[in-house]
Amino acid sequence: MPKFSDTVLFHVNRYSDETKRVKRHIYESVLDTGRAPAVADICADLGLSAETVRRSLHDLEGGVIIALQNEQHLHLKEFMGQRLPKDCVLPGMGEIFYARPFANFKNHHRVFVGGEQKWFGECPVESVTISYFFPGKEVRMESVCHETGAPVSITGKDGMLLDYEPKSLRIYWGRPFGQWLTTPGHEGDFIFPCDMNYFFSSEEAFAAWKERNPREPGQLFTPIQLNHLLRIFNYGHERFDYQYHFPLLRLLAALVTAGLFRWRMLVPVPNLFFLSMAKLMRDAYRFQYRLFFDVKLW
């Protein structure tokens, strides 16, 4: 496989050296302790001004690397439809809520590495490649079905999907890209895109939920489909200089296996769920975020 940056055609913005230092510090803390550092601690530990750190955090949020606590999520009692643990302490206003694919608070998405559990997942979608962050180790996320409460799990290693239970497991991706930043009540909210990402133990469990929620705009995927898709975008995610990338030839090769195209009457047609990504890019600029990603050949 080519090295991380061998096939970059061009960059759409690049993180500053200060932002890379901030990102490294955040993820070193998450991997070591299971928690992201407080903003004040980042300033003190790195010897950077509050203004510089805030600017870096803003850029990392625009790059869909982190999400910062906001008014809409400050007093949550439930997270993705499940009651938060009694000892859960949510991040304060403006603190790190997500260091994707990790949540900075206790929740029902428990992450195990070598039998140790001190990490919590951000969402079911990201669970399929969370193992990138623990090279050479088997990583398991344990959670519950949103409809039935039955236990579910995802196991991976080095970004590869090894197993999942039950075998009928499905993952619901709740929001098309075009709704991420412009849904009324959640304008400019980078936490919101994951609020309705759920595990379902089977298509029957999803159908029962969907019958009560017919207007919800999300889409159902198999763990294998999402693993194929996120391995394309998340390759190298564990690197501290990583920013999202669009490898053109790999995307072309995986149009169907990754769910970017779906079969209709034996004909592959574009999955409209993903076509609103262009709107997300426009919306990000509207809310004064800069986008950070690379366009790659492979």
C-alpha positions as CSV (number, residue, x, y, z in Angstrom):
1,M,0.0,0.0,0.0
2,P,1.3,3.5,-0.8
3,K,2.6,5.6,2.1
4,F,0.2,8.0,3.7
5,S,1.0,11.0,1.5
6,D,2.4,9.4,-1.6
7,T,-0.5,10.0,-3.9
8,V,-1.8,13.4,-2.7
9,L,-2.9,15.4,-5.7
10,F,-3.7,18.6,-3.8
11,H,-4.7,19.9,-0.3
12,V,-7.8,21.8,0.5
13,N,-6.2,23.7,3.4
14,R,-3.6,22.2,5.7
15,Y,-3.4,22.2,9.5
16,S,-0.9,24.6,11.0
17,D,2.0,23.3,13.0
18,E,0.3,24.6,16.2
19,T,-2.9,22.8,15.2
20,K,-1.0,19.5,14.7
21,R,0.6,19.9,18.1
22,V,-2.8,20.5,19.6
23,K,-4.3,17.4,17.8
24,R,-1.3,15.2,18.9
25,H,-1.8,16.3,22.5
26,I,-5.5,15.6,22.5
27,Y,-5.1,12.1,21.1
28,E,-2.2,11.2,23.2
29,S,-4.3,12.0,26.2
30,V,-7.3,10.1,24.9
31,L,-5.3,7.0,24.1
32,D,-3.5,7.1,27.5
33,T,-6.3,8.0,29.8
34,G,-9.6,7.6,27.8
35,R,-10.3,11.3,28.1
36,A,-9.4,14.4,26.2
37,P,-7.6,17.2,28.1
38,A,-9.4,20.4,29.2
39,V,-8.7,23.5,27.0
40,A,-6.9,25.2,29.8
41,D,-4.6,22.2,30.2
42,I,-3.8,22.2,26.5
43,C,-2.7,25.8,26.7
44,A,-0.6,25.2,29.8
45,D,0.9,21.9,28.6
46,L,1.9,23.3,25.1
47,G,2.7,26.8,26.2
48,L,0.2,28.2,23.7
49,S,-2.1,31.2,24.1
50,A,-5.8,30.6,24.6
51,E,-6.5,32.4,21.3
52,T,-4.1,30.0,19.4
53,V,-5.6,26.9,21.0
54,R,-9.1,28.1,20.3
55,R,-8.3,28.8,16.7
56,S,-6.7,25.3,16.4
57,L,-9.8,23.7,18.0
58,H,-12.0,25.6,15.6
59,D,-10.0,24.3,12.6
60,L,-10.1,20.7,14.0
61,E,-13.8,21.0,14.4
62,G,-14.2,22.2,10.8
63,G,-12.0,19.3,9.7
64,V,-14.5,16.9,11.4
65,I,-11.8,15.7,13.8
66,I,-13.3,16.9,17.1
67,A,-16.6,18.5,18.2
68,L,-16.8,21.1,21.0
69,Q,-19.5,21.1,23.7
70,N,-22.4,23.5,22.9
71,E,-25.7,24.7,24.4
72,Q,-27.8,22.0,22.7
73,H,-25.8,19.2,24.4
74,L,-24.8,20.8,27.7
75,H,-27.4,19.1,29.8
76,L,-28.0,15.7,28.1
77,K,-29.7,13.0,30.1
78,E,-29.7,10.6,27.1
79,F,-27.1,9.9,24.5
80,M,-28.2,8.4,21.2
81,G,-31.4,7.2,22.8
82,Q,-29.8,5.6,25.9
83,R,-29.7,7.0,29.4
84,L,-26.3,8.2,30.4
85,P,-24.6,6.5,33.4
86,K,-25.2,8.2,36.7
87,D,-21.5,8.9,37.1
88,C,-21.2,10.5,33.6
89,V,-19.7,13.9,33.7
90,L,-20.3,15.8,30.4
91,P,-17.7,18.2,29.1
92,G,-18.2,21.9,30.0
93,M,-19.2,24.6,27.5
94,G,-16.5,24.9,24.8
95,E,-14.6,21.8,26.0
96,I,-13.9,18.8,23.8
97,F,-17.1,16.6,23.4
98,Y,-15.7,14.3,20.7
99,A,-12.2,13.5,19.7
100,R,-13.4,11.3,16.9
101,P,-13.9,8.4,17.0
102,F,-13.9,8.7,20.8
103,A,-16.4,10.4,23.1
104,N,-15.1,12.4,26.0
105,F,-17.6,11.1,28.5
106,K,-19.0,7.7,29.7
107,N,-21.8,6.3,27.5
108,H,-23.1,2.9,26.3
109,H,-20.5,2.5,23.6
110,R,-17.7,0.9,25.6
111,V,-14.4,0.2,23.9
112,F,-12.2,-2.7,25.0
113,V,-8.5,-3.1,24.0
114,G,-6.7,-6.1,25.3
115,G,-9.4,-6.7,27.9
116,E,-9.0,-3.1,29.2
117,Q,-11.9,-0.7,29.1
118,K,-11.3,3.0,29.6
119,W,-12.5,4.4,26.3
120,F,-16.0,5.2,25.0
121,G,-17.0,5.5,21.4
122,E,-18.4,8.5,19.6
123,C,-20.9,6.6,17.5
124,P,-21.8,3.3,15.7
125,V,-20.7,4.5,12.3
126,E,-17.1,5.2,13.5
127,S,-17.0,1.9,15.4
128,V,-16.0,-0.1,12.3
129,T,-12.5,1.5,12.1
130,I,-11.8,2.6,15.6
131,S,-9.1,-0.1,15.8
132,Y,-6.9,2.1,13.6
133,F,-5.9,3.9,16.8
134,F,-4.5,0.8,18.5
135,P,-2.1,-0.7,15.9
136,G,-1.6,-4.5,16.2
137,K,-4.3,-4.9,18.8
138,E,-7.8,-6.4,18.7
139,V,-10.4,-3.8,19.6
140,R,-14.0,-4.4,20.5
141,M,-16.8,-2.0,21.0
142,E,-19.8,-3.3,23.0
143,S,-23.1,-1.5,22.8
144,V,-26.9,-2.1,22.6
145,C,-29.6,-2.3,19.9
146,H,-31.5,1.0,19.8
147,E,-34.8,-0.8,19.5
148,T,-34.6,-3.9,21.6
149,G,-31.7,-3.2,24.1
150,A,-30.0,-6.4,23.1
151,P,-26.2,-6.5,23.3
152,V,-24.3,-5.9,20.1
153,S,-20.5,-5.8,19.4
154,I,-18.0,-4.8,16.7
155,T,-14.5,-6.3,16.7
156,G,-11.6,-5.1,14.5
157,K,-7.8,-4.9,14.2
158,D,-5.8,-2.3,12.3
159,G,-8.9,-0.9,10.7
160,M,-10.1,-4.3,9.4
161,L,-13.4,-5.7,10.6
162,L,-12.9,-9.1,12.2
163,D,-16.3,-9.9,13.6
164,Y,-19.6,-8.5,14.7
165,E,-22.5,-9.8,16.8
166,P,-25.2,-10.6,16.1
167,K,-24.6,-11.5,12.5
168,S,-27.8,-9.7,11.6
169,L,-26.4,-6.4,13.0
170,R,-27.1,-3.2,11.1
171,I,-25.9,0.4,11.6
172,Y,-28.1,3.4,11.0
173,W,-26.4,6.5,9.7
174,G,-28.9,9.1,10.8
175,R,-28.2,12.3,8.9
176,P,-27.3,13.0,5.3
177,F,-24.3,15.4,5.0
178,G,-26.6,18.2,3.7
179,Q,-28.4,18.3,7.1
180,W,-25.4,18.3,9.3
181,L,-25.1,22.0,9.9
182,T,-28.5,23.5,8.8
183,T,-31.1,21.5,10.7
184,P,-33.3,24.0,12.6
185,G,-32.2,24.2,16.3
186,H,-28.8,22.7,15.4
187,E,-27.3,25.3,13.0
188,G,-23.5,25.1,13.0
189,D,-23.6,22.2,15.5
190,F,-20.9,19.6,14.8
191,I,-22.1,17.3,17.5
192,F,-25.6,16.9,16.0
193,P,-24.6,14.8,12.9
194,C,-24.0,11.7,15.2
195,D,-27.0,12.2,17.5
196,M,-29.2,9.7,15.6
197,N,-26.6,7.1,14.6
198,Y,-27.8,3.8,16.0
199,F,-27.1,0.1,16.2
200,F,-30.0,-2.2,15.3
201,S,-29.7,-5.9,16.1
202,S,-31.5,-6.8,12.9
203,E,-33.4,-5.3,9.9
204,E,-36.6,-6.4,11.7
205,A,-35.7,-4.3,14.8
206,F,-34.9,-1.3,12.4
207,A,-38.3,-1.8,10.7
208,A,-40.1,-1.7,14.0
209,W,-38.4,1.6,14.9
210,K,-38.8,3.0,11.4
211,E,-42.6,2.4,11.5
212,R,-42.8,4.8,14.4
213,N,-40.3,7.2,12.9
214,P,-41.2,7.2,9.1
215,R,-39.8,10.7,8.5
216,E,-36.3,10.1,9.7
217,P,-33.9,10.6,6.8
218,G,-31.1,8.2,7.6
219,Q,-30.0,5.0,5.9
220,L,-29.2,1.5,7.0
221,F,-25.8,-0.2,6.3
222,T,-24.2,-3.5,7.1
223,P,-21.0,-3.4,9.2
224,I,-19.1,-4.7,6.1
225,Q,-20.3,-1.8,3.9
226,L,-19.4,0.8,6.4
227,N,-16.0,-0.8,7.1
228,H,-15.3,-0.7,3.3
229,L,-16.3,2.9,3.2
230,L,-14.5,4.2,6.3
231,R,-11.3,2.4,5.5
232,I,-11.2,4.5,2.4
233,F,-11.6,7.8,4.2
234,N,-10.0,6.9,7.5
235,Y,-6.8,5.2,6.4
236,G,-4.1,6.9,8.5
237,H,-6.6,8.3,11.0
238,E,-4.3,7.4,13.9
239,R,-1.6,9.7,12.6
240,F,-1.3,13.0,14.3
241,D,-0.9,14.8,11.0
242,Y,-4.0,13.2,9.5
243,Q,-6.8,15.0,7.8
244,Y,-9.6,13.5,5.8
245,H,-8.9,12.5,2.3
246,F,-10.7,11.5,-0.9
247,P,-8.7,8.8,-2.8
248,L,-10.3,9.0,-6.2
249,L,-9.4,5.6,-7.6
250,R,-10.2,3.7,-4.3
251,L,-13.6,5.4,-4.3
252,L,-14.2,4.4,-7.9
253,A,-13.2,0.8,-7.1
254,A,-15.6,0.6,-4.1
255,L,-18.7,2.3,-5.5
256,V,-20.9,-0.7,-4.7
257,T,-19.2,-2.5,-1.9
258,A,-19.0,0.7,0.2
259,G,-22.6,1.6,-0.4
260,L,-21.9,4.7,-2.6
261,F,-23.9,3.1,-5.3
262,R,-26.9,0.8,-4.7
263,W,-28.6,-1.7,-7.0
264,R,-31.9,-0.8,-8.5
265,M,-33.4,-3.4,-10.9
266,L,-30.0,-4.9,-11.4
267,V,-28.6,-1.5,-12.3
268,P,-26.1,0.4,-9.9
269,V,-27.4,3.9,-9.2
270,P,-25.8,6.7,-7.1
271,N,-26.8,6.6,-3.4
272,L,-28.4,10.0,-2.9
273,F,-27.5,9.9,0.8
274,F,-24.0,10.9,-0.1
275,L,-24.6,13.4,-2.8
276,S,-25.3,16.2,-0.4
277,M,-21.6,16.3,0.7
278,A,-21.2,19.4,-1.6
279,K,-23.9,21.2,0.4
280,L,-22.0,20.4,3.6
281,M,-18.9,22.0,2.2
282,R,-20.9,25.1,1.3
283,D,-22.6,25.1,4.8
284,A,-19.2,24.9,6.6
285,Y,-18.0,28.1,4.9
286,R,-21.3,29.7,5.8
287,F,-20.6,29.1,9.5
288,Q,-17.0,30.3,9.1
289,Y,-15.3,27.0,9.2
290,R,-12.4,26.1,6.9
291,L,-12.5,22.6,5.4
292,F,-9.4,20.5,5.7
293,F,-9.0,17.5,3.4
294,D,-6.7,16.0,0.7
295,V,-7.6,14.8,-2.7
296,K,-5.5,11.7,-3.5
297,L,-5.1,9.5,-6.5
298,W,-5.2,6.3,-4.4
